Amino acid sequence: MEEKTKATLDKQNGNDKDRISRILCESLIKATDTYQTPPQIIWVDNSTIATLGNFSASTGKAKAKKTFNVSALVAASLSNGKVLNYRASLPEGKRKILYVDTEQSRYHCHNVLERILKLAGLPTSIDNENLDFICLREYTPSVRIEVIDYALAQDQSYGLVIIDGIRDLLLDINNAGESVEVINKMMEWSSKYDLHIHCVLHQNKGDNNVRGHIGTEMNNKAETVLVITKSTTNPDISEVKAMHIREKEFKPFAFTVNEEGLPEIVEHTPEKEEGDKQPSRFTYQDLTAEQHNEALTAAFKEKPIKGFERMVEELTQAYADIGFKRGRSVIIKMLKYLINEQKLIVKRDNHYYFGYTPAEIDLFHEEE
């Protein structure tokens, strides 16, 4: 029995050595080797943002219209044409696109699918053979990875893969080990199957950093990272620019969503980075009613806020999230403005309320 066990172990060790030796030989780069330039498949203006064998990403805060932007990128790739400022050309044999959504319901996924087809100028009444759209919302991260892995192994004609919600391939977005494994999967898939992967990931609420360890790894390894931001002067406009790009940077562009629910290019002056000083004429009084409403709704979350300092903290964070990042003194002035002039916030018994009638305020105190 012992001799049989020893023989089995020796065989396993031999197989491991053979495997490592094979990997070493396959990984060796020689001066006499020749390699083709990775095929470029997607551009913005004359700047390459995607090549086969690599991966890229889009990021932005919630409600920045990241999925609208990705829809345009996919539509350009599906039609081998131009949508918004994206121009695409997938080579023969690599014309298929796999769109993986990990966040939305099937109803909303279907809306995105229809939007892509409309942008590409294709009928929405029939399935397109070059676009596979799968919804993995109800599955665990490990199952999602297995399904993607299986799909890519089954069909070698995919040239572009979209993973809308790469965060959902991990259990813990701040787990460094998990993050490295997922990024390694991106590199393995893109290289092994000679395709391009474009991922979507949120930014942190309080700053412009891509969320979690996965965001850090993505910034380090991605070919291009696009950032989509909502305009601080017009909430209906979203701006697209390169946060990181290996090629030359392209001129930022902006889009809005038209009455048909489709993104379209608009003329818009690119805004300064969040850390740059805003022009002195731009104040909280210049914000639109929609922007105030969005920030205050996020700050209150349907509950009163107790205490002045807590109120200032919540307003500072909520307004920074919509692009209006200001210091304590400005936020305090704005709080007075919202109470005294706009009547958007009600103060009573050291509690602050947004959008409630006096009777509803009394009801809150009764419940407390």
Disulfide bonds with the S-S distance in Angstrom:
none
